[in-house]
């Protein structure tokens, strides 16, 4: 596998470098993003964690792929600017961040206002009343059946 950088552009607004590259991968399939990230990091002397592969496209019958990557100055910039699905594709989301997202989702599900809390409690109480009234009806029916047997 051989990576050739065809275009390199500095983007000071987002504090990143954007590159277009071509990969020659004769006798192999299209390499995965992890391998490409590590090769680019080695070639440009940057940290692998700061590189995001935005897209890779292969052509039929030709063992060449073209791609577009972004190299950020820091992982914080990367997290702030990139979409979650791009981070997931590049496996750049850390486990801690995933846990934080899960906690945020669970907090959203909890009722926030007093009125919502009261409504939730009353619906739970009504559900309990229905269950207990069903149980009472069953015991009454059994008691009546026992009385009729004697």
Secondary structure as GFF3:
##gff-version 3
##sequence-region A 1 150
A	DSSP	beta_strand	2	11	.	.	.	ID=ss1
A	DSSP	beta_strand	16	24	.	.	.	ID=ss2
A	DSSP	alpha_helix	33	44	.	.	.	ID=ss3
A	DSSP	three_ten_helix	48	50	.	.	.	ID=ss4
A	DSSP	beta_strand	51	58	.	.	.	ID=ss5
A	DSSP	beta_strand	64	72	.	.	.	ID=ss6
A	DSSP	alpha_helix	75	81	.	.	.	ID=ss7
A	DSSP	alpha_helix	84	89	.	.	.	ID=ss8
A	DSSP	alpha_helix	95	109	.	.	.	ID=ss9
A	DSSP	alpha_helix	114	149	.	.	.	ID=ss10
###
